[in-house]
């Protein structure tokens, strides 16, 4: 059985450099401690707080370089976990736009969660769009995150009314929406290297990190840092991420892309 470990070695191979991860580290934004302070303030749903142990939001956002006052975006926001975390971190002078595909906005519980999110966080707005046709304007955001969902651009589902999409269209729209120097953080479930990307995604909801790197670089982004803080070497990359044996414990990679100035 082949397994892939998202390690310092992989990160350096993808970066094409020889420096250590510490030397290739993230941005000079808020510290993890500062972000953690905001997370401890009351009001977040218990279900969201319970995810902090495995998602490591303070460490992730510190690595990526989020700063106060930024205009940030959370793409394919789900229940708004990252949108709320960022809203607290960027502060009153910052903003967060949570992008949710129309096809994912039909669940009553999901709608309630996003409505409640906006009520708790005045600096969060919700934008709905067709899954296969993202439009986000031009040069609007300093920072964006895509958590555990970029692989879905390669997914098709009649049940959820998800048509075959072109990932390059999404990434080009994202590139246009970022300001020069803008940061994009991508977190996703690691697949074994190689294979047919659409086939792997439809079967396992995982993606080869090299595919993500290639897609973003083709749009003009530069991969400037990687981290193995979310790596799980024991994860079986041949299992569906929803399999009880690995659910919530998958091996995930973390990339920091930047739009060149």
C-alpha positions in Angstrom: 0.0 0.0 0.0 1.4 3.3 -1.0 1.2 6.2 1.4 2.4 9.8 1.1 3.7 11.8 4.0 3.4 15.6 3.6 6.7 16.3 5.1 9.4 18.9 5.1 11.0 16.9 2.2 7.9 17.1 0.1 7.5 20.8 0.9 11.0 21.6 -0.2 10.6 19.5 -3.4 7.4 21.4 -4.3 9.2 24.7 -3.6 12.1 23.7 -5.6 14.5 24.9 -2.9 16.9 23.6 -0.3 16.2 25.7 2.7 14.4 24.4 5.8 10.7 24.9 6.4 11.5 27.3 9.1 13.5 29.4 6.6 10.7 29.1 4.1 8.1 29.9 6.7 4.9 31.9 6.5 4.2 35.6 6.6 4.9 38.3 9.2 1.3 38.7 10.3 -0.4 38.1 13.6 1.1 35.7 16.1 -0.6 32.4 16.9 -1.0 33.7 20.5 -2.8 36.8 19.3 -5.1 34.8 17.2 -5.7 32.3 20.0 -6.8 35.2 22.3 -9.6 36.0 19.8 -10.7 32.4 19.6 -11.1 32.2 23.3 -13.7 35.0 23.4 -17.2 33.6 23.9 -19.8 33.2 21.2 -18.4 30.5 18.8 -20.5 27.4 18.4 -19.4 24.4 20.4 -19.1 22.3 17.3 -16.7 24.8 15.8 -14.6 25.0 19.0 -14.3 21.2 19.0 -12.6 21.4 15.6 -9.8 23.6 16.8 -7.7 20.8 18.1 -7.3 19.2 14.6 -7.6 22.3 12.4 -5.1 24.4 14.5 -6.6 27.7 13.3 -4.2 30.0 15.2 -1.1 28.3 14.0 -2.4 28.0 10.4 -3.3 31.7 10.1 -0.1 32.8 11.8 1.9 30.7 9.3 -0.1 32.1 6.4 0.4 35.7 7.5 -3.1 37.0 8.3 -3.0 40.6 9.7 -5.5 42.9 11.3 -7.4 45.2 9.0 -7.1 42.8 6.0 -9.9 42.2 3.5 -10.2 38.4 3.6 -12.2 35.7 1.9 -13.2 32.2 2.7 -14.0 30.2 -0.4 -16.5 27.3 -0.2 -17.1 28.4 3.4 -19.3 25.4 4.5 -20.6 26.3 8.0 -18.3 29.4 8.1 -15.7 28.0 10.5 -12.8 29.8 8.9 -14.8 32.9 8.1 -15.5 33.4 11.8 -12.0 32.6 12.9 -10.7 35.2 10.4 -13.3 37.8 11.4 -12.1 37.8 14.9 -8.5 38.0 13.8 -8.8 40.9 11.3 -10.7 43.0 13.8 -13.3 45.7 13.3 -11.3 47.4 10.6 -11.0 44.2 8.6 -13.6 42.3 6.6 -14.4 38.7 5.6 -16.4 37.6 2.7 -17.7 34.0 2.9 -18.3 32.5 -0.5 -20.8 29.6 -0.6 -21.8 27.7 -3.8 -25.6 27.9 -4.4 -25.7 24.1 -4.5 -24.4 23.9 -0.9 -26.9 26.5 0.4 -30.0 24.3 0.2 -29.5 22.6 3.6 -31.7 24.3 6.3 -29.0 23.6 9.0 -26.3 25.2 6.8 -28.4 28.2 6.1 -29.1 28.7 9.8 -25.4 28.3 10.6 -24.4 31.0 8.0 -27.2 33.4 9.1 -26.1 33.0 12.7 -22.5 33.5 11.7 -23.3 36.9 10.2 -25.4 37.9 13.2 -22.4 37.2 15.5 -19.8 38.9 13.2 -20.8 42.2 11.7 -17.6 42.2 9.6 -18.7 39.0 7.7 -20.7 39.0 4.5 -22.0 36.0 2.6 -21.8 35.7 -1.2 -23.5 32.9 -3.0 -22.4 31.8 -6.5 -22.9 28.8 -8.9 -20.3 26.2 -7.9 -19.0 26.0 -11.4 -18.8 29.7 -12.1 -17.1 31.7 -9.4 -17.0 35.5 -9.9 -15.3 37.5 -7.2 -14.3 40.8 -8.8 -10.8 42.2 -9.2 -8.1 43.1 -6.8 -10.4 43.0 -3.8 -8.7 40.7 -1.2 -5.5 40.7 0.8 -6.0 37.2 2.0 -8.0 34.1 1.2 -8.3 30.5 2.4 -9.7 27.4 0.8 -10.1 24.6 3.4 -10.5 20.9 2.5 -12.5 21.8 -0.6 -10.3 22.7 -3.5 -10.5 19.0 -4.6 -14.3 19.5 -5.1 -13.5 21.5 -8.2 -12.7 18.1 -9.8 -15.9 16.4 -8.4 -19.2 15.8 -10.1 -22.4 14.8 -8.4 -25.9 14.4 -9.8 -27.3 14.1 -6.3 -25.9 17.5 -5.3 -26.4 19.1 -8.7 -22.6 19.6 -9.2 -21.8 19.7 -12.9 -18.3 19.0 -14.3 -16.3 22.1 -13.5 -13.1 23.5 -14.9 -10.7 24.1 -11.9 -8.7 26.5 -14.0 -11.7 28.9 -14.3 -12.0 29.0 -10.5 -8.3 29.6 -9.9 -8.2 32.3 -12.6 -11.1 34.1 -11.0 -9.4 33.7 -7.6 -6.2 35.2 -9.0 -8.1 38.2 -10.4 -9.9 38.7 -7.0 -6.6 38.9 -5.1 -4.7 42.2 -4.7 -1.0 42.1 -5.8 0.9 40.5 -3.0 -2.3 38.8 -1.8 -2.0 35.5 0.1 -4.0 32.4 -0.6 -3.9 29.5 1.9 -4.9 26.0 0.6 -5.5 23.1 2.9 -6.7 19.7 1.5 -6.7 16.0 2.0 -3.6 14.4 0.6 -3.9 11.7 -2.1 -1.1 9.4 -3.3 1.0 10.9 -6.0 -0.2 10.4 -9.6 -3.4 8.8 -10.8 -6.4 10.4 -12.5 -7.3 13.4 -10.5 -11.0 13.4 -11.2 -11.2 9.6 -10.6 -9.4 9.9 -7.3 -11.5 12.9 -6.1 -14.8 11.2 -7.0 -13.7 8.0 -5.2 -11.8 9.4 -2.2 -12.3 13.2 -2.0 -8.5 13.5 -1.9 -6.0 15.3 -4.2 -2.4 15.0 -5.0 -0.6 18.2 -3.6 1.4 18.4 -6.9 -1.9 18.9 -8.8 -2.8 21.9 -6.6 0.6 23.4 -7.0 0.4 23.0 -10.8 -3.1 24.5 -11.0 -2.3 27.6 -9.0 1.0 28.2 -10.7 -0.7 27.9 -14.1 -2.9 30.8 -13.0 0.0 33.0 -12.0 0.3 32.3 -8.3 3.7 31.5 -6.6 4.0 28.8 -4.0 6.2 30.5 -1.3 5.7 28.2 1.7 4.5 24.8 2.8 3.9 23.3 6.2 3.4 19.8 7.6 1.6 21.0 10.7 -1.5 19.2 9.6 0.2 16.1 8.4 -0.9 12.6 9.6 1.7 10.1 8.4 -0.4 7.2 9.7 -3.3 8.1 7.4 -4.3 5.5 4.8 -4.4 7.5 1.5 -6.5 4.8 -0.2 -9.5 5.4 2.1 -12.4 7.8 1.5 -12.1 10.8 3.8 -15.5 10.0 5.2 -14.5 6.4 6.2 -14.9 6.2 10.0 -11.3 4.8 10.2 -9.8 8.1 9.0 -12.6 10.8 9.3 -11.2 13.8 11.1 -7.7 12.3 11.1 -6.7 12.6 7.4 -3.2 13.6 6.2 -3.6 17.2 5.0 -1.2 19.6 3.3 -0.9 23.4 3.8 0.3 25.7 1.0 0.8 29.4 1.1 0.5 31.0 -2.4 1.1 34.6 -3.2 0.0 36.7 -6.2 3.1 38.5 -7.4 3.2 42.3 -7.1 
